[in-house]
């Protein structure tokens, strides 16, 4: 099993920044696709960004491209989401997700069904 714990959420003014963290623990697979999703009240869960811990490109939702950056520190088994220029529409519960994968060829994008492990979420609220 893999455990994921998100942190770093909070309440900020429009235009502000937050940095979310997702720490992995438990069984250590060799590599993962790691992703951030978000879900606002009354809306479907939306894929935000994903990366492969073994290296390679990243993928962003159009809604956050240019504002959010996903990154990792594998020495800490941690993935980050740097969120800049936050807007009220970014308000949501943000979830970290993991898909164990020994090769990038396993593939994973921004669909929730592609991920096996999920954290409990961290709330982000952006006020106008």
DAGILIN-V202232 format. One record per pair of residues at least 24 apart in sequence whose ideal C-beta (glycine too) atoms are under 8 Angstrom apart, sorted by the first residue. I is the first residue (numbers start at 1). J is the second residue. If there is no record, write none. Layout:
# DAGILIN-V202232
i = (I | I)
j = (J | J)
This chain:
# DAGILIN-V202232
i = (1 | 1 | 1 | 2 | 2 | 2 | 2 | 2 | 2 | 2 | 3 | 4 | 4 | 4 | 4 | 4 | 4 | 5 | 5 | 5 | 6 | 6 | 6 | 6 | 6 | 6 | 6 | 7 | 8 | 9 | 9 | 9 | 9 | 10 | 10 | 10 | 11 | 11 | 11 | 12 | 12 | 12 | 12 | 12 | 13 | 13 | 14 | 14 | 14 | 14 | 14 | 14 | 15 | 15 | 16 | 16 | 17 | 17 | 17 | 17 | 17 | 18 | 18 | 18 | 19 | 19 | 19 | 19 | 20 | 20 | 20 | 20 | 20 | 20 | 20 | 21 | 21 | 21 | 22 | 22 | 22 | 22 | 22 | 22 | 23 | 23 | 23 | 24 | 24 | 24 | 24 | 25 | 28 | 29 | 29 | 29 | 30 | 30 | 31 | 31 | 31 | 31 | 32 | 32 | 32 | 32 | 33 | 33 | 33 | 33 | 33 | 33 | 33 | 33 | 34 | 34 | 34 | 34 | 34 | 34 | 34 | 35 | 35 | 35 | 35 | 35 | 35 | 35 | 36 | 36 | 36 | 36 | 36 | 36 | 36 | 37 | 37 | 37 | 37 | 37 | 38 | 38 | 38 | 38 | 38 | 38 | 39 | 39 | 39 | 40 | 40 | 40 | 40 | 43 | 45 | 45 | 46 | 46 | 47 | 47 | 47 | 47 | 48 | 48 | 48 | 49 | 49 | 50 | 50 | 50 | 51 | 52 | 52 | 52 | 53 | 54 | 54 | 54 | 55 | 56 | 59 | 59 | 61 | 63 | 64 | 83 | 86 | 86 | 87 | 88 | 88 | 88 | 89 | 90 | 90 | 91 | 91 | 91 | 92 | 92 | 93 | 93 | 93 | 93 | 94 | 94 | 94 | 94 | 95 | 95 | 95)
j = (26 | 27 | 117 | 26 | 27 | 29 | 98 | 100 | 116 | 117 | 117 | 96 | 97 | 98 | 117 | 118 | 119 | 96 | 119 | 120 | 94 | 95 | 96 | 119 | 120 | 121 | 122 | 122 | 122 | 94 | 122 | 123 | 124 | 123 | 124 | 125 | 125 | 126 | 127 | 86 | 124 | 125 | 126 | 127 | 126 | 127 | 86 | 87 | 88 | 126 | 127 | 128 | 85 | 86 | 86 | 126 | 82 | 83 | 84 | 85 | 86 | 83 | 86 | 124 | 80 | 81 | 82 | 83 | 80 | 81 | 83 | 94 | 96 | 122 | 124 | 78 | 79 | 80 | 78 | 79 | 80 | 81 | 96 | 119 | 76 | 77 | 78 | 77 | 78 | 79 | 98 | 77 | 77 | 100 | 101 | 102 | 54 | 102 | 100 | 101 | 102 | 103 | 98 | 99 | 100 | 101 | 98 | 99 | 101 | 106 | 107 | 108 | 114 | 115 | 70 | 72 | 79 | 96 | 97 | 98 | 99 | 96 | 97 | 98 | 99 | 108 | 110 | 115 | 70 | 79 | 81 | 94 | 95 | 96 | 97 | 94 | 95 | 97 | 110 | 112 | 90 | 92 | 93 | 94 | 95 | 124 | 92 | 93 | 95 | 89 | 91 | 92 | 93 | 92 | 95 | 112 | 92 | 110 | 109 | 110 | 111 | 112 | 81 | 94 | 110 | 81 | 110 | 108 | 109 | 110 | 79 | 101 | 104 | 108 | 79 | 101 | 103 | 104 | 104 | 104 | 109 | 110 | 110 | 89 | 90 | 124 | 124 | 126 | 126 | 126 | 127 | 128 | 126 | 124 | 126 | 124 | 125 | 126 | 123 | 124 | 121 | 122 | 123 | 124 | 121 | 122 | 123 | 124 | 119 | 120 | 121)
